[in-house]
Amino acid sequence: MYCKNCGRQLKEGMRFCDRCGQSVRKSKQSSQAARHREIEELKAERLNRKKRLAEKEAKQARSKQRKKKKGNAFVFVIIVLLIAVVSVIIGYNIFPKSVGNTVAVTTAPTDTVATPVATASAVKSGYSEITVSNITCPYPSSFHANTTSGNEKLNITDALGGATMVVSQEAKSGEPKELMKEYISEIGAEGNPNMHAGSEWYSVTATVDNKVHHRKCIVRNGLAVYYDFTYDASSSSAKKYEEYTDYIDSNFK
C-alpha cells in the first residue's frame, strides 16, 4: 500500500505515513472512493457503448429503408418505360405510318371491284394524299385515322371539330348527273343543294338536320371514286372545313 498523499510505500500496520504524516485510513477511504468512481465510469462506458450500438443499428435500418425505397422507385420507372415502349410499338403497327406529310394507306379488297393500289406522296403543307385507281385525293394530315370497312379506302376524323372524311370506291357507271341525283336522294337533301356536274365528275354540298354533307365523285372506266366530308353546320371549325373541301376539290383528280 502507498500513501495517497506523497506516494511513499507504507508498511503493514502503519497508521500514519512516516514521511508526510498522512492518515493511512484516509488513504484507504480515498482508495475506495477512487474504486467507486472507476466502477461508475465503467458503468457509464457500458451504457455509452450500448447507446452507440443502438444508434448504429438504427442508422443501418434507416439506410436499408432508403435503399429499398430507391429500389422500388427504380423498378417503377422501368415498368413505366416498358409500358411506353410497348404502346409505341403497338401504335406503330396499328395506325398508318406517317413520314412528314406522307401517310401510307393500306386498302382492303371488296366483292364488287378489284383491289385498288393506294399510294401516298407529299403535297401541300398540312395535307397528305391517297391515290386510288389513278385518282389522287388530298386530305388533312392532322385528322385521326379510323378503321376502314367495305368500299372505304380511307376513314379519318378531326378530333377537335368532329368532321369526318371518307374516301371510297365503287363499281358504278352512268351519267354523273344521274349518280348525283342518287346521292342527293340517299342523304335526304331538300331544297336547293349546291351541286355541279361534268362529263366525268359531280360535286354536291347539302345541309341535312344541321349536318353539312359534301361529296365530290369522279366516274371513270366503270368505277366511281369519291370522298365524303361531313361536319356540323354549327361547328366552330366550319369555316376551316370549307377551306379544306375547296382545296381537296381542286386537287381531287
C-alpha positions in Angstrom: 0.0 0.0 0.0 1.1 3.5 -0.8 0.4 6.9 0.8 -2.2 8.7 -1.2 -0.7 12.0 -0.3 3.0 11.6 -1.1 3.2 8.2 -2.7 5.6 6.6 -0.1 5.3 2.8 0.3 3.8 2.1 3.7 4.5 -0.9 5.8 1.8 -3.2 7.1 0.1 -1.9 10.3 1.2 1.7 9.9 -1.4 4.2 10.9 0.4 7.3 9.6 2.8 7.9 6.8 6.3 8.2 8.2 7.1 10.8 5.5 4.2 13.2 5.4 2.1 12.1 8.4 -1.0 11.4 6.2 -3.5 9.1 7.9 -3.5 5.6 6.4 -7.3 5.3 7.0 -7.8 8.4 4.9 -5.7 6.9 2.2 -7.9 3.7 2.3 -11.0 5.8 2.1 -9.5 7.7 -0.9 -8.7 4.4 -2.5 -12.3 3.2 -2.0 -13.7 6.4 -3.5 -11.4 6.0 -6.5 -12.6 2.4 -6.9 -16.2 3.6 -6.7 -15.5 6.3 -9.3 -13.8 3.7 -11.5 -16.9 1.4 -11.2 -19.2 4.2 -12.1 -17.1 5.2 -15.1 -17.1 1.6 -16.3 -20.9 1.5 -15.9 -21.2 4.8 -17.8 -18.8 3.4 -20.6 -21.0 0.3 -20.9 -24.1 2.5 -21.2 -22.4 4.7 -23.8 -21.4 1.6 -25.8 -25.0 0.3 -25.7 -26.3 3.7 -26.8 -23.8 4.0 -29.7 -24.6 0.4 -30.8 -28.3 1.2 -30.7 -27.7 4.4 -32.8 -25.6 2.5 -35.3 -28.3 -0.2 -35.7 -30.9 2.5 -36.2 -28.8 4.3 -38.8 -28.3 1.0 -40.7 -32.0 0.3 -40.6 -32.8 3.8 -42.0 -30.1 3.2 -44.7 -31.7 -0.1 -45.7 -35.1 1.5 -45.8 -33.9 4.3 -48.1 -32.2 1.8 -50.4 -35.4 -0.2 -50.5 -37.4 2.9 -51.5 -34.9 3.8 -54.2 -35.0 0.2 -55.5 -38.9 0.3 -55.6 -38.7 3.7 -57.4 -36.2 2.3 -60.0 -38.5 -0.7 -60.7 -41.5 1.6 -61.1 -39.6 3.8 -63.6 -38.5 0.7 -65.6 -42.1 -0.6 -65.7 -43.4 2.8 -66.9 -40.7 2.9 -69.7 -41.5 -0.6 -70.8 -45.2 0.3 -71.0 -44.4 3.4 -73.0 -42.2 1.3 -75.4 -44.9 -1.3 -75.9 -47.5 1.4 -76.5 -45.3 3.0 -79.2 -44.7 -0.4 -80.9 -48.5 -1.2 -80.8 -49.4 2.2 -82.1 -46.8 2.0 -84.9 -48.2 -1.3 -86.1 -51.9 -0.5 -85.8 -52.1 3.1 -87.1 -51.0 4.4 -90.5 -47.3 5.3 -90.6 -46.6 9.0 -91.1 -43.4 10.5 -92.5 -43.6 14.2 -92.7 -46.8 14.9 -94.6 -46.9 11.4 -96.2 -49.3 8.7 -94.9 -49.1 5.1 -96.0 -52.7 3.8 -96.6 -53.5 0.0 -96.7 -56.5 -0.9 -98.8 -58.9 -3.8 -98.4 -60.3 -5.9 -101.2 -64.1 -5.7 -101.9 -66.5 -8.1 -103.5 -67.5 -5.8 -106.3 -64.3 -4.3 -107.6 -60.7 -5.4 -107.9 -58.4 -4.3 -105.1 -57.0 -0.8 -105.9 -53.4 0.1 -105.3 -53.2 3.0 -102.9 -50.1 5.2 -102.9 -49.1 8.3 -100.9 -46.9 11.3 -101.6 -46.2 14.6 -100.0 -48.5 17.5 -101.0 -49.2 21.0 -99.6 -48.2 21.6 -96.0 -50.9 20.3 -93.7 -52.1 17.7 -96.2 -51.3 14.2 -97.3 -52.8 12.3 -100.2 -54.0 8.9 -101.2 -54.2 7.6 -104.8 -56.8 5.0 -105.7 -57.2 3.7 -109.3 -55.0 6.6 -110.6 -57.2 9.2 -108.9 -55.5 11.3 -106.3 -57.2 12.7 -103.2 -55.6 15.1 -100.7 -56.7 15.1 -97.1 -55.8 16.9 -93.8 -52.8 15.3 -92.1 -54.0 16.3 -88.7 -57.0 14.0 -88.8 -57.1 10.8 -86.9 -57.1 7.5 -88.9 -60.1 5.1 -88.3 -60.6 1.5 -89.3 -62.0 1.2 -92.9 -64.7 -1.2 -94.0 -66.5 -2.2 -97.2 -65.6 0.1 -100.1 -63.8 2.6 -97.9 -60.1 3.2 -98.6 -59.6 5.9 -96.0 -61.6 6.9 -93.0 -60.4 9.9 -90.9 -61.8 12.2 -88.2 -60.9 15.6 -86.8 -60.7 15.0 -83.1 -61.2 18.8 -82.4 -64.1 19.8 -84.7 -65.7 16.4 -85.2 -65.6 16.4 -89.0 -65.2 13.0 -90.8 -63.7 12.4 -94.3 -64.1 9.0 -96.1 -62.6 8.1 -99.4 -64.4 5.2 -101.2 -64.5 3.3 -104.5 -67.4 1.5 -106.1 -68.1 -0.3 -109.4 -70.5 2.2 -111.0 -71.2 3.6 -114.4 -73.6 6.1 -115.8 -74.0 9.8 -116.3 -72.5 11.8 -113.4 -75.8 13.9 -113.2 -77.8 10.8 -112.6 -75.4 9.5 -110.0 -75.5 12.9 -108.3 -79.3 12.7 -108.0 -79.0 9.2 -106.4 -76.6 10.7 -103.8 -78.9 13.6 -103.1 -81.8 11.2 -102.6 -79.6 8.9 -100.4 -78.8 11.7 -97.9 -82.4 13.1 -97.9 -81.3 16.6 -99.0 -84.2 19.0 -99.6 -84.4 22.5 -101.1 -81.7 23.5 -103.5 -78.3 21.9 -102.6 -75.2 23.3 -104.2 -74.4 20.9 -107.0 -72.3 20.8 -110.1 -71.5 18.1 -112.7 -69.2 17.5 -115.7 -68.6 14.7 -118.1 -66.7 12.5 -115.6 -67.5 14.1 -112.2 -70.1 15.7 -109.9 -69.9 17.7 -106.7 -72.7 18.2 -104.1 -72.9 20.3 -100.9 -76.1 20.0 -98.8 -77.2 20.6 -95.3 -79.4 17.9 -93.7 -80.5 18.2 -90.0 -77.8 20.8 -89.3 -75.1 18.5 -90.8 -73.2 19.5 -93.9 -72.6 16.8 -96.4 -70.1 17.4 -99.2 -69.1 14.9 -101.9 -67.0 15.0 -105.0 -67.0 12.0 -107.2 -65.1 11.0 -110.3 -66.6 8.4 -112.6 -64.1 6.7 -114.9 -63.9 3.3 -116.7 -66.9 1.8 -114.7 -65.5 2.9 -111.4 -66.7 5.7 -109.1 -64.1 7.1 -106.7 -65.4 9.7 -104.3 -64.8 11.4 -101.0 -67.4 12.4 -98.4 -66.8 15.2 -96.0 -69.3 15.7 -93.2 -69.5 18.1 -90.2 -71.9 20.0 -88.0 -73.0 23.3 -89.6 -72.8 25.0 -86.2 -69.2 23.8 -85.6 -66.7 26.5 -84.7 -64.4 24.9 -87.3 -67.0 25.1 -90.1 -65.0 27.9 -91.9 -61.9 25.8 -91.8 -63.7 22.8 -93.2 -65.0 24.8 -96.1 -61.4 25.7 -96.9 -60.4 22.0 -96.7 -63.1 21.0 -99.2 -62.2 23.8 -101.6 -58.6 22.6 -101.7 -59.5 18.9 -101.9 -62.0 19.5 -104.7 -59.3 21.5 -106.7 -56.8 18.6 -106.4 -59.1 15.6 -106.5 -58.3 14.3 -110.0 
